[in-house]
Amino acid sequence: MSDDMILGADDFDESMDFDGLDKVEFSVKMKGVSRKYLLGSREVIALNQVDLKIRSGEYVVVSGPSGSGKTTMLNIIGCIDYATEGRIHILDVPIEDYDESFRATFRLNNTGFIFQSYNLISTLTALENVMFPMQITDKPEEELEQDASELLKKVGLENRLDHLPWQLSSGEQQRVAIARAIANDPAIILADEPTANLDEESAEMVRQILDSLNKSGKTVIVMTHDEKIINNSEVRHLLIRDGSVISDD
């Protein structure tokens, strides 16, 4: 798509008002989506002509070997990366048509990311990490602190508000990351190997939180090797290999 066809925030029909996007039928629609890049002189196909629809409120788990395209798919759904080919609608918005400024605001309002490495800000407390993405609102700081405290309470960390990341266990850091991911009440939760670095007790707690988020109405999309998540009878399981979805059940 040429630069003069890329739309900015002012071109969005609702003038950056995202209310109601969580009520659409499909959280994700991908048609013929590919992602290609050059590694030296060699072309690498990270995603290859993917067609996919994910209904709002679904719990979708994507598995596959390392290098199969899972993280690339997650980053494209999360508006972090661009597709090379194809059309993508996230919450009915043709996200590929918009510039990075719009995409950044869109993903901050509508998607919550949970990373394998937590990605917490090391100099901020648990409370401050959760408050960080909430700065897009015009709420007073006292109200933001209260909201962040409630989110940390939901993940069992009401006694860790003032702790820095290095003072928390791996499982606690991941729960802070989950609280941060839902800070702006996004419609879509995206998780990349959320249990990979955790002991079994912490991993099970994260699995339960993801289940709870889905039952509350969130669309949950998880890239994982975790067999307990993959074998959850309530999830839709996609298997991806060499950039293509080879099974969907």
PyMOL commands that set and color helices and strands:
alter all, ss='L'
color gray80, all
select helices_A, chain A and resi 3-5+9-11+21-23+70-77+95-97+100-110+126-136+141-154+165-167+170-181+200-215+227-230
alter helices_A, ss='H'
color red, helices_A
select strands_A, chain A and resi 26-39+42-55+59-63+85-90+111-114+188-192+219-223+236-241+244-248
alter strands_A, ss='S'
color yellow, strands_A
deselect
rebuild
show_as cartoon
